[in-house]
Amino acid sequence: MYCVRNVTEDLYWVGANDHRLALFENAYPIPRGVSYNAYLLLDKKTVLFDTVDWSGCRQLLENTEHLLGGRTLDYVVVNHLEPDHAASLEEILIRWPNVTIISNEKAFMFMRQFGFHIDSHELVQVEEGDTFSFGKHTVTFVFAPMVHWPEVMMTFDTTNGALFSADAFGTFGALDGKLFADEVNFDRDWLDDARRYLTNIVGKYGPHIQLALKKAGGILDQIKFICPLHGPVWRKDLMYFINKYDTWSRYVPEEKGVLIVYASMYGNTESAAQALASRLCERGMTNVAVYDVSSTDVSQLISESFKYSHIVLASVTYNLGIYPAMHNYLMDMKALNVQNRTVAIIENGTWAAESGDLMQKFLNEEMKNMTVLNERVTMASSLSADKEPELEALVTAILDSMN
C-alpha cells in the first residue's frame, strides 16, 4: 500500500520509515527509528530526488508508481550516494530503464563502485551552480563536499523554494505520518535526536558545514522548504534549525550548563559526581546533566558534550590509567572535534590516583581549545569529609568560570 504526503503543489514525499533497525550505520542506537526521505516532483517531466535504504525499497516503489499513475519516471537526481539513500537506485533503474540520472562526477564514480549499472542510462553530470529545467521547475546545484561524504550536493528548486539538503538538517527518528517539523513539538521531542545525529555523523566536519551554510546564505531569502534525507521537512521557522546547525558546527556551547560524566567501578566515584551535582544546584546552577560513562551510549555523551558549556570528567584510575570507557569517550570527543569547553576533573584511586593527570594531559595535548580548571578533587577510594573544601572549591571554580 502506498504511503505518501504532499510537500507543496506538485512535490511529494515518497520515502519510508524504519522501526526495525536498532543501530544506524550499525553504530548509533535509534530507539525512535529513522526515516529515509525521497521526494517526487510531477512536472512536465517527472523527477525522483534520491532513493531510500534497501529496507524501504518496496515502499519507495509503491509510492512512486502510485503517484506516477502510469507516467514514466524521467529523471532521478542523486544528491548523496551513501547506501541508506542510494541502495534502491538499481531497482529504480530496472523499473524505469529509460530514466536519466543527474548527479556529479564523484557520485557517478561511487555508483560504479557500489555496482550500480548506470552506463546503460543517460547520465547528466552537473557542476556547482549549474541549472536544469524539468518544465515549470528549474533547479540549481550546490555542492557540499564532506557534509558528510565527498560527493554530496544539494539541489535547490528556484521555482518552489525547496532545498533538497541531503544529510544536512537531518535527524534520527521515524516520521510516523508527521512529515513537517511544525506538526511535532520539535524542541521537546526531536531536538536531542537532531543534535545527536549532527554531532556524531557530521560533527567532525564543522568547517565544511559552515561553508555549506555560507552558500545557503546567498539564497536564504528564497528557501521556503528544507527537505532533508532524514527527519521532518521544514516549512516554518527555518532559522531556528539553521541557527542550531550554525552553533553546533562552530563548536560553541548551545547552553550554559554542566555535563558530569563519571566512570565508577563500585559507586564511590559516582557518589562524588552526585555530590558535585547537588552542590551546583544548591548554588543556583540547575542546568546539570549526570551520566555513567559505562552505561550511556557514547553517541549520547557526544551530543551532550556539544550542548553544554562545561564538562566534568570524574574517573577512577584503572591499571594506572584512565578507566577504559572514559578513555573511549575522550577519544570520541577528539575524533568529533569537540572544543571550546571548560573542563573540571575529579580523580579516584585506592593506591595511585593517576587518572586526573592523564585526562588533563589528553585534553591539553590531543584536543583543541579546552580550558582545564586548576581546581581538582582527588579521592583515595571514597569521598571523605576532609575533601569537602576541595569539592566546594571546584564548585566555586566552575561557577566563576561561567561569568
ZIJO-V880941 format. One record per pair of residues at least 6 apart in sequence whose ideal C-beta (glycine too) atoms are under 7 Angstrom apart, sorted by sequence separation. I is the first residue (numbers start at 1). J is the second residue. D is the distance in whole Angstrom. If there is no record, write none. Layout:
BEGIN
I J D
I J D
END
This chain:
BEGIN
6 12 6
7 13 6
23 29 6
24 30 5
41 47 4
93 99 6
112 118 7
178 184 5
184 190 6
227 233 5
263 269 6
264 270 4
305 311 6
318 324 7
347 353 5
349 355 7
5 12 7
22 29 7
92 99 7
111 118 5
131 138 6
132 139 6
145 152 6
156 163 5
202 209 6
226 233 7
234 241 6
247 254 6
262 269 5
281 288 6
315 322 6
316 323 5
363 370 5
4 12 5
5 13 5
40 48 5
52 60 5
78 86 6
131 139 7
144 152 5
225 233 6
226 234 4
262 270 5
280 288 5
293 301 7
315 323 5
347 355 5
364 372 7
379 387 7
4 13 6
21 30 6
51 60 6
64 73 7
131 140 5
144 153 6
154 163 6
155 164 4
225 234 7
347 356 3
363 372 5
4 14 6
24 34 6
38 48 6
39 49 4
108 118 7
130 140 7
143 153 5
144 154 5
154 164 6
225 235 5
291 301 6
377 387 6
38 49 6
78 89 7
129 140 6
130 141 5
142 153 6
154 165 5
224 235 7
262 273 4
277 288 5
315 326 4
345 356 5
38 50 5
129 141 7
141 153 5
142 154 4
154 166 6
226 238 6
360 372 5
21 34 6
38 51 6
128 141 7
260 273 5
277 290 5
291 304 7
313 326 7
377 390 5
19 33 4
38 52 5
128 142 7
141 155 6
142 156 6
152 166 5
345 359 6
377 391 6
18 33 6
108 123 6
126 141 5
128 143 5
152 167 7
223 238 6
289 304 6
345 360 6
17 33 6
18 34 5
36 52 4
48 64 6
76 92 6
139 155 5
140 156 5
260 276 6
274 290 7
36 53 5
101 118 6
108 125 7
139 156 6
173 190 6
260 277 6
273 290 6
377 394 6
17 35 5
18 36 7
139 157 5
140 158 6
375 393 5
139 158 7
148 167 6
171 190 6
289 308 7
375 394 5
15 35 6
16 36 5
36 56 5
101 121 6
105 125 6
137 157 6
138 158 5
147 167 7
173 193 5
343 363 6
356 376 6
15 36 5
100 121 7
104 125 6
138 159 6
147 168 5
172 193 4
15 37 4
38 60 6
46 68 6
99 121 6
100 122 4
101 123 5
102 124 4
104 126 6
137 159 4
144 166 7
171 193 5
258 280 6
270 292 7
356 378 6
375 397 4
15 38 5
73 96 4
76 99 6
78 101 6
136 159 6
137 160 7
171 194 4
13 37 6
14 38 5
40 64 6
72 96 6
75 99 7
93 117 7
100 124 6
102 126 6
144 168 7
172 196 6
373 397 5
14 39 7
42 67 7
46 71 6
48 73 6
74 99 7
75 100 5
76 101 6
77 102 5
78 103 4
172 197 5
353 378 5
373 398 7
13 39 6
14 40 5
46 72 7
72 98 6
73 99 5
74 100 7
81 107 5
90 116 5
171 197 5
353 379 7
12 39 7
40 67 5
46 73 5
47 74 7
75 102 6
89 116 5
90 117 7
170 197 6
258 285 6
343 370 6
345 372 7
353 380 7
11 39 6
12 40 5
46 74 5
47 75 4
48 76 5
49 77 5
50 78 6
60 88 6
93 121 6
260 288 7
301 329 5
305 333 6
339 367 6
343 371 7
373 401 7
45 74 4
50 79 6
78 107 6
81 110 4
260 289 7
330 359 7
338 367 7
339 368 4
340 369 5
341 370 6
342 371 5
343 372 5
344 373 5
347 376 7
11 41 5
45 75 6
47 77 6
49 79 7
50 80 7
53 83 7
61 91 7
81 111 6
102 132 7
257 287 3
258 288 5
259 289 5
260 290 5
261 291 5
262 292 6
263 293 5
298 328 6
302 332 6
311 341 5
313 343 6
317 347 7
339 369 4
343 373 7
350 380 7
10 41 6
53 84 4
57 88 4
256 287 7
257 288 7
262 293 7
263 294 7
294 325 5
298 329 6
302 333 7
310 341 7
317 348 7
339 370 7
342 373 7
344 375 7
345 376 5
346 377 4
347 378 5
348 379 4
349 380 7
350 381 5
7 39 7
10 42 4
213 245 7
255 287 6
261 293 5
293 325 5
306 338 7
309 341 7
310 342 5
311 343 5
312 344 5
313 345 6
314 346 4
315 347 6
316 348 5
317 349 4
320 352 6
323 355 7
330 362 5
334 366 5
347 379 7
10 43 6
52 85 7
54 87 4
213 246 6
293 326 5
305 338 5
309 342 7
316 349 7
321 354 7
322 355 5
334 367 5
21 55 7
51 85 6
53 87 5
54 88 6
57 91 5
61 95 6
298 332 5
302 336 6
312 346 7
320 354 5
333 367 7
18 53 7
20 55 7
50 85 5
51 86 6
167 202 7
317 352 6
16 52 5
52 88 5
209 245 6
276 312 6
293 329 5
317 353 6
322 358 5
15 52 6
18 55 6
51 88 4
194 231 7
317 354 5
321 358 6
322 359 6
18 56 6
51 89 5
317 355 4
210 249 5
316 355 7
16 56 3
209 249 4
210 250 7
261 301 6
315 355 4
15 56 7
51 92 6
110 151 6
273 314 5
272 314 6
16 59 4
206 249 4
16 60 6
48 92 7
106 150 6
107 151 4
168 212 6
206 250 7
315 359 6
15 60 7
106 151 4
206 251 6
259 304 5
269 314 5
14 60 6
259 305 6
269 315 7
313 359 5
104 151 6
198 245 7
269 316 5
36 84 6
184 232 7
14 63 4
36 85 7
104 153 6
199 248 6
259 308 4
14 64 5
198 248 5
258 308 6
261 311 7
344 394 6
181 232 4
257 308 4
259 310 7
263 314 7
265 316 5
180 232 6
181 233 7
254 306 7
255 307 6
257 309 6
258 310 5
259 311 5
260 312 4
261 313 6
262 314 4
263 315 4
264 316 6
14 67 7
148 201 6
179 232 6
180 233 5
181 234 5
182 235 7
195 248 7
254 307 5
255 308 6
256 309 5
257 310 7
259 312 7
263 316 6
344 397 7
148 202 4
178 232 7
179 233 6
182 236 5
255 309 7
258 312 6
260 314 7
344 398 6
12 67 6
147 202 6
180 235 6
253 308 6
3 59 6
253 309 4
148 205 6
169 226 5
175 232 6
147 205 6
170 228 4
173 231 6
248 306 6
4 63 5
75 134 7
146 205 5
169 228 4
170 229 6
171 230 6
342 401 5
2 62 5
3 63 6
163 223 5
168 228 7
170 230 4
171 231 4
263 323 4
1 62 7
2 63 5
147 208 5
161 222 6
165 226 6
170 231 5
4 66 7
146 208 4
147 209 6
161 223 6
162 224 7
163 225 7
165 227 7
167 229 6
263 325 6
4 67 6
145 208 7
156 219 6
161 224 3
162 225 4
163 226 5
164 227 5
165 228 5
166 229 6
167 230 7
263 326 4
2 66 4
158 222 7
160 224 7
161 225 6
163 227 7
147 212 5
162 227 6
169 234 7
82 149 6
81 149 7
144 212 4
261 329 6
80 149 6
81 151 6
276 346 7
80 152 5
169 241 6
79 152 7
142 215 5
273 346 7
79 153 5
272 346 5
79 154 6
79 155 6
169 245 7
77 155 6
269 348 5
268 348 6
79 164 6
80 166 4
251 337 6
47 134 5
79 166 4
80 167 6
251 338 7
251 339 5
252 340 6
310 398 6
45 134 4
251 340 5
44 134 6
45 135 6
43 134 4
44 135 3
43 135 4
44 136 7
41 134 6
43 136 5
309 402 7
43 137 5
41 137 6
200 299 5
200 302 5
196 299 6
199 302 5
200 303 7
203 306 7
196 300 6
199 303 5
272 377 7
49 155 6
196 303 4
199 306 4
272 379 6
195 303 5
275 383 6
192 303 7
195 306 6
272 383 4
195 307 6
271 383 6
279 391 7
283 395 6
268 381 6
268 382 4
285 399 6
49 164 5
268 383 7
276 391 7
280 395 6
275 391 6
279 395 5
283 399 6
276 394 7
280 398 7
276 395 7
39 164 7
204 335 7
206 337 6
204 336 5
203 336 4
204 337 5
203 337 6
200 336 7
199 336 6
34 172 6
34 173 7
35 174 5
32 172 6
33 173 7
34 174 6
35 175 5
258 398 6
32 173 4
33 174 3
30 172 5
32 174 6
85 229 5
256 402 6
24 172 6
11 160 6
80 229 6
9 160 6
11 162 6
8 160 6
8 162 7
7 162 7
19 174 6
18 174 7
17 174 4
17 175 6
17 176 6
32 193 7
13 179 6
28 200 6
5 179 5
50 229 6
39 227 6
37 227 7
37 228 6
37 229 5
37 230 6
35 230 6
34 230 6
35 231 6
8 225 6
7 225 6
7 227 7
7 233 6
29 297 5
28 299 5
END
